[in-house]
Amino acid sequence: MQQEQIDHVLQQANAAFLTYKNIPAVQRASFLEAIAAGLDAAKPALVPVAMEESHLPEARLNGEVGRTSGQLRLFAALIREGSWVEAAIDTALPDRVPARPDIRKLLIPMGPVVVFGASNFPFAFSTAGGDTASALAAGCPVVIKGHPAHPQTSRRVFAIMEHAAVATGMPAHVVQHVEGGNAAGEALVKHPLTAAVGFTGSLQGGKALLQYASERKRNIPVFAEMSSVNPVVLLPDALQENAEQLAQTYAGSITLGMGQFCTNPGILLGIESEGLQRFSRTLGEAIAQVAPQPMLHEGICAAYAKGLQEKLLQPGINLLHAPADRKGKLDAQPAVVSVQADTFLQQPSLHEELFGPFSMLVVCKDKAQLLETLRALEGQLTTTVMATRKDLDAHADVLALQTSLAGRLVLNSVPTGVEVCAAMVHGGPFPATSDSRFTSVGSTAIRRWVRPFCFQGLPDELLPPALQNANPENILRLVDNVYTRDAIV
């Protein structure tokens, strides 16, 4: 796509923004619900196309369409209720010395948002996925950069979105879809009318977008989800009681979707014990039973194969099972390895994510070395602890460290499920994301696309409804430091 075309697209997005930002929330909600209904109705036609392009199974993609429509409805409900705008009102105090003017604040949309589709979620993190849904809910037009790994899927989803926009009376070009390579992505980020960027993908890709944004005359936020090994801590009493079952559970989590999840458990940590030995042995046996399956596309498969060989050639790495035979050119070979913590600490390259069905068991000598190993890791999306009550009482310092490491702490489960709800945090310190203050999943993801704005001394009739004395939208507001839905009299 040429620079002139990119400019035309962003000019159209900005023109749409001038209208769309003022459209009442209930109408924007109807727009989101129309997209959701269109996706649900088109699922029988969409899923086979996505299967062909992504090599993901039918059941997974059926569930992903449902997750995508569910996200859209979640944001529709959020903006219908309205309190998310964080309205705050400090009424005038004319008799105070010095006098205080009337001051009122709420969150307002920033402008056109560029969303980069993800390869591993052709629906939920792509064209009509969470970034797009939350930006549209906030009042921002969206320019979608379709992922080249599933172009037909992206085009068909976009057609549903266009139809929904027309059917609900949204301004022209409130959503647009562009295709192209890295040059198109760079031009989209650097365009002066782009207000913010959403991205889910590799560390390399996310860092490139951050670099493009830094080269702009006017800085903008890039909300990038990039890299995470999601460390799992296996505590001694849990292993003593249940090593074999835990190993079976984690074999399934490691190889789910051929490991192509940003929450894949890429590092397992435990303290040397008989229970950890049983876990290691059973994990290797379980992984050996998992047949290689196709990955998303040739690029990801080649990167995984190369990365796996590099890991296996590192000193001190032990493969826990015999490798299975690959049949297809896109097939990934599931693998789990073990390494002593001393070696792991000395080789920072072992700490890096390998995207695919791979995990590394790090064997620590004692709790002190377990803590040292956790401190050596960079920011993560998730961290998990498998523990009994006895373990938890004896390892409070481990849990405290895990809390500072990631955006989500999981107890006695696997990290690969990400529920879409108000309480979910899908974010974390760099390099998990570019800004740990935000989440890309859940209703608070909308906060990425807004900024606080203050009105001082304006007459009531010129204020947005959310800030008017009568509170016509009946939202929860902070009025003179008290949360209330009451009108100001």
Secondary structure, 3 states (H helix, E strand, C coil): CCHHHHHHHHHHHHHHHHHHCCCCHHHHHHHHHHHHHHHHHHHHHHHHHHHHHHCCCHHHHHHHHHHHHHHHHHHHHHHHHCHHHCCEEECCECCCCCCECCEEEEEEECCCEEEECCCCCCCCCCCCCHHHHHHHHHCCCEEEECCCCCHHHHHHHHHHHHHHHHHCCCCCCCEEEECCCHHHHHHHHHCCCCCEEEEECCHHHHHHHHHHHHCCCCCCCEEEECCCCCCEEECHHHHHHHHHHHHHHHHHHHHHHHHCCCCCCCEEEEECCHHHHHHHHHHHHHHHCCCCEECCCHHHHHHHHHHHHHHHCCCCCEECCCCCCCCCCCEECCEEEEEEHHHHHHCHHHHCCCCCCEEEEEEECCHHHHHHHHHHCCCEEEEEEECCHHHHHHCHHHHHHHHHHEEEEEECCCCCCCCCCCCCCCCCCCCCECCCCCCCCCHHHHHHHEEEEEEECCCHHHCCHHHCCCCCCCCCEEECCEEECCCCC
